[in-house]
């Protein structure tokens, strides 16, 4: 699903390379690719894999976003405010996380099988 957001952004913005999408700091891609992730990326880029994302171009991970009462928010887009998501907790207690400004409910793409505390997908 995350890979499809890159491909869909490339198509929507008429871009020719993944690195062009990445250059704006919109993706955390500081991990080395595995053999499986490279195979998946190759199938996405070659058009062999169907778009299971329903055209998603954006995503965020509620569990990775800053939480309520955290003070250093300068590196994050938190302008949409706070939300409560099942599975986001601190010390075993539910805690609210911040939401990016672009995450409007009308744009949300629901993804069966992917817990929403891990990823929420959206379409521009």
N, C-alpha and C positions, 0 to 999 in steps of 0.2 A: 504494500500500500504506500509506504513512504517513497519507494522508487517511482511509483506512478505519479506522485505529486511533482517530482522533478520532470518527468517526461511531459506531463500535462502543462506545466509552466513553460517548458521549451516550446511546445506547440502553440500555446495561447499567445506567447510573446514573440513568436517567430525567431527563436534563438537556435543556434547551431551546435552548442556544446553544453555539457553538464557543468563544466567549470564556470561558464557565464552565469548560470543559475546560482551556483554556490558563492560566487564572489561577493555577494551582498551580505554575507554572514547570516543567511536565513536558515542554514542547516548546520547541525553539529555533525561534522564528519571527520573527527579527529582519531578515529579508529581505523586500523588497517583492514582492508578487505579480506574476507575469507574466500576460499575456493567456491563455496556455495553462493556467497553474495556476488561474486564476479559472474557466475553462471546466470544468476537471476538478472543482473544488470545487462548482460549481453542479450538475454532473451527479450527484455523490455526495449532496449535500444534498437534491436533488429525488427521489432514489431511482431515477434513470434508469440508473445504472451498476451492474452486478452486483458483489457483494462478492467480489473475488478474493482477499481476505486470509484467508478461512476463519474469520472472526470475530476476527481479531487485535485486541487492545486495548493492547498494549505493544510497544515496540521500543527497541533501542539500536543505536548504530553503534560496533563495536569499534575502528575506525580513529580515531574521535573521542574514545574514552575515554582516561583517563590510562594511562600505560605504567609497566611495572616500573621501579623506582628513581626515579620522579618523586616529589618531596617534598610539593608542595602539592596535597593530595587533598581539601581541605576543601569544595570546591564540588561534589563528586561522591559518588554512592552507589557505594562500592567494596567493600561488605561480603561479596560472594560470592567474592572472591578474584581470582586471576589465571587467565587462559586463554591458549592459543596458537591463533591463527587464521591460516590461510594468507592472505598479503597484508598482514598488519600487520607493519611492519618499521621499523627506524631505521638510517639510513646503509646501506641494502641488506641488513641482517641481521635475521632474524626476532626479534621482541621480544614479550613477553607484555603483554596489556592487562588492565585491571581489568574486572570484571563487576558489574552492579547486583545488589543483594540479591534482587530479585524474579525473576531470570532462572533458573528451574528447568528442566532439560532436559525434564521431562514436559510442560511447557506450551508448548514450542517448536513453531512452525509453520514448516515448511520451504517455501522459496519458490524454485522453479526460476527461473533466469534472473537472480536478484539475488545478487551475490557476498556471502558472509557477512561479509567484512571491512567491507562498507559498511553492511549492516543485518541484524539478527536480529529476527524477530517472534515474539511470544508471545501467549497468550490467558490472561486472568485466570481 
